[in-house]
Amino acid sequence: MWEIRAGGDGRLAAMDRNRVAAWIAAYEQAWRTPGTAALGTMFTPDATYQQGPYRDPVVGLPAIVRMWDSERDGPDEVFQMTSEVIAVDGDTAVARVQVRYGDPVHQEWRDLWIMRFAEDGRCLSFEEWPFAPERRTTAAG
């Protein structure tokens, strides 16, 4: 599971690909786990979570917990998730994430996640850009 790691002075060393990949793995594990207790180790109390580039952000850990519970079918939800960390610059990271729901697959998403991390390694700002194969991203013409 994700661990908050900081140096001796309490400050986070710059995020790197391994730490971001570990955070993403913890996110998936938290989605598969009953309850929402893990979210407090992953998000700061004042974190924002934006579910799309034009959607209003969910603000604060209590609101993220409510959103989390309402968005998933439950910890037994069947899905496969793959991810690739694309870039890390200081406290900000970008990852490509693909999620396929069901067996057989009935819904698929390919997302870009933009994450900004606090000094303690928890996510301060999470923004996802979700795309589904059956949805167009530009007007036909």
RAJO-V170079 format. One record per residue. N is the residue number from 1. RES is the residue in one small letter. PHI is phi in radians with two decimals (999 if undefined). PSI is psi as a letter, one per 30 degrees, with the letter a starting at -180 (none if undefined). OMEGA is omega as a letter, one per 40 degrees, with the letter a starting at -180 (none if undefined). Layout:
n=N res=RES phi=PHI psi=PSI omega=OMEGA
n=N res=RES phi=PHI psi=PSI omega=OMEGA
This chain:
n=1 res=m phi=999 psi=l omega=a
n=2 res=w phi=-1.07 psi=k omega=i
n=3 res=e phi=-2.16 psi=k omega=i
n=4 res=i phi=-1.34 psi=k omega=a
n=5 res=r phi=-2.19 psi=k omega=i
n=6 res=a phi=-2.48 psi=l omega=i
n=7 res=g phi=-1.27 psi=a omega=a
n=8 res=g phi=-1.05 psi=f omega=i
n=9 res=d phi=-1.58 psi=g omega=i
n=10 res=g phi=1.52 psi=f omega=a
n=11 res=r phi=-1.59 psi=k omega=i
n=12 res=l phi=-1.35 psi=k omega=i
n=13 res=a phi=-1.16 psi=l omega=a
n=14 res=a phi=-0.88 psi=k omega=i
n=15 res=m phi=-1.09 psi=k omega=i
n=16 res=d phi=-2.34 psi=l omega=a
n=17 res=r phi=-1.02 psi=e omega=a
n=18 res=n phi=-1.15 psi=e omega=i
n=19 res=r phi=-1.17 psi=e omega=i
n=20 res=v phi=-1.15 psi=e omega=i
n=21 res=a phi=-1.06 psi=e omega=i
n=22 res=a phi=-1.15 psi=e omega=i
n=23 res=w phi=-1.13 psi=e omega=i
n=24 res=i phi=-1.12 psi=e omega=i
n=25 res=a phi=-1.09 psi=e omega=i
n=26 res=a phi=-1.17 psi=e omega=i
n=27 res=y phi=-1.05 psi=e omega=i
n=28 res=e phi=-1.07 psi=e omega=i
n=29 res=q phi=-1.08 psi=e omega=i
n=30 res=a phi=-1.12 psi=e omega=i
n=31 res=w phi=-1.12 psi=e omega=a
n=32 res=r phi=-1.55 psi=f omega=a
n=33 res=t phi=-1.86 psi=k omega=i
n=34 res=p phi=-1.02 psi=k omega=i
n=35 res=g phi=1.42 psi=a omega=a
n=36 res=t phi=-2.29 psi=g omega=a
n=37 res=a phi=-1.01 psi=e omega=a
n=38 res=a phi=-1.14 psi=f omega=a
n=39 res=l phi=-1.10 psi=e omega=i
n=40 res=g phi=-1.16 psi=f omega=i
n=41 res=t phi=-1.55 psi=f omega=a
n=42 res=m phi=-1.87 psi=e omega=a
n=43 res=f phi=-2.11 psi=k omega=i
n=44 res=t phi=-1.25 psi=l omega=i
n=45 res=p phi=-1.01 psi=f omega=a
n=46 res=d phi=-1.85 psi=g omega=a
n=47 res=a phi=-1.05 psi=l omega=i
n=48 res=t phi=-2.03 psi=k omega=a
n=49 res=y phi=-2.38 psi=j omega=a
n=50 res=q phi=-1.89 psi=j omega=a
n=51 res=q phi=-1.47 psi=g omega=i
n=52 res=g phi=-3.05 psi=l omega=a
n=53 res=p phi=-1.10 psi=f omega=a
n=54 res=y phi=-2.00 psi=g omega=i
n=55 res=r phi=-1.64 psi=k omega=i
n=56 res=d phi=-1.14 psi=k omega=i
n=57 res=p phi=-1.24 psi=k omega=i
n=58 res=v phi=-1.48 psi=k omega=a
n=59 res=v phi=-2.03 psi=k omega=i
n=60 res=g phi=1.63 psi=k omega=a
n=61 res=l phi=-0.99 psi=e omega=i
n=62 res=p phi=-1.03 psi=e omega=i
n=63 res=a phi=-1.23 psi=e omega=i
n=64 res=i phi=-1.12 psi=e omega=i
n=65 res=v phi=-1.04 psi=e omega=i
n=66 res=r phi=-1.10 psi=e omega=i
n=67 res=m phi=-1.08 psi=e omega=a
n=68 res=w phi=-0.98 psi=e omega=a
n=69 res=d phi=-1.13 psi=e omega=a
n=70 res=s phi=-1.37 psi=f omega=a
n=71 res=e phi=-1.51 psi=f omega=a
n=72 res=r phi=-1.72 psi=l omega=i
n=73 res=d phi=-1.31 psi=f omega=a
n=74 res=g phi=2.37 psi=l omega=a
n=75 res=p phi=-1.15 psi=f omega=i
n=76 res=d phi=-1.60 psi=g omega=i
n=77 res=e phi=-0.99 psi=k omega=a
n=78 res=v phi=-1.54 psi=k omega=i
n=79 res=f phi=-2.80 psi=l omega=i
n=80 res=q phi=-2.09 psi=k omega=a
n=81 res=m phi=-2.29 psi=k omega=i
n=82 res=t phi=-2.21 psi=l omega=a
n=83 res=s phi=-2.59 psi=l omega=i
n=84 res=e phi=-2.49 psi=k omega=i
n=85 res=v phi=-1.31 psi=k omega=a
n=86 res=i phi=-1.58 psi=e omega=a
n=87 res=a phi=-2.70 psi=k omega=i
n=88 res=v phi=-2.40 psi=k omega=i
n=89 res=d phi=-2.42 psi=j omega=a
n=90 res=g phi=1.11 psi=c omega=a
n=91 res=d phi=-1.68 psi=g omega=a
n=92 res=t phi=-2.05 psi=k omega=a
n=93 res=a phi=-2.39 psi=l omega=i
n=94 res=v phi=-2.23 psi=k omega=i
n=95 res=a phi=-2.35 psi=k omega=i
n=96 res=r phi=-1.75 psi=k omega=a
n=97 res=v phi=-2.24 psi=k omega=i
n=98 res=q phi=-2.09 psi=k omega=i
n=99 res=v phi=-2.25 psi=k omega=i
n=100 res=r phi=-2.09 psi=k omega=a
n=101 res=y phi=-1.73 psi=k omega=i
n=102 res=g phi=1.64 psi=l omega=i
n=103 res=d phi=-2.57 psi=j omega=e
n=104 res=p phi=-1.33 psi=l omega=a
n=105 res=v phi=-1.13 psi=k omega=i
n=106 res=h phi=-2.06 psi=f omega=i
n=107 res=q phi=-2.64 psi=k omega=a
n=108 res=e phi=-2.42 psi=k omega=i
n=109 res=w phi=-2.35 psi=k omega=i
n=110 res=r phi=-2.10 psi=j omega=a
n=111 res=d phi=-2.05 psi=l omega=i
n=112 res=l phi=-1.89 psi=k omega=i
n=113 res=w phi=-1.92 psi=k omega=i
n=114 res=i phi=-1.99 psi=j omega=a
n=115 res=m phi=-2.17 psi=k omega=i
n=116 res=r phi=-2.06 psi=k omega=a
n=117 res=f phi=-1.90 psi=k omega=i
n=118 res=a phi=-1.37 psi=l omega=a
n=119 res=e phi=-1.04 psi=f omega=a
n=120 res=d phi=-1.54 psi=g omega=i
n=121 res=g phi=1.64 psi=f omega=i
n=122 res=r phi=-1.42 psi=l omega=a
n=123 res=c phi=-1.35 psi=k omega=i
n=124 res=l phi=-1.69 psi=e omega=a
n=125 res=s phi=-2.54 psi=k omega=a
n=126 res=f phi=-2.21 psi=k omega=i
n=127 res=e phi=-2.32 psi=k omega=i
n=128 res=e phi=-2.04 psi=k omega=i
n=129 res=w phi=-2.07 psi=j omega=a
n=130 res=p phi=-1.50 psi=k omega=i
n=131 res=f phi=-2.33 psi=k omega=i
n=132 res=a phi=-1.97 psi=k omega=a
n=133 res=p phi=-1.07 psi=f omega=a
n=134 res=e phi=-1.51 psi=f omega=a
n=135 res=r phi=-1.82 psi=k omega=i
n=136 res=r phi=-1.40 psi=k omega=i
n=137 res=t phi=-1.80 psi=f omega=i
n=138 res=t phi=-2.30 psi=l omega=i
n=139 res=a phi=-1.24 psi=k omega=i
n=140 res=a phi=-1.21 psi=k omega=i
n=141 res=g phi=-3.10 psi=none omega=none
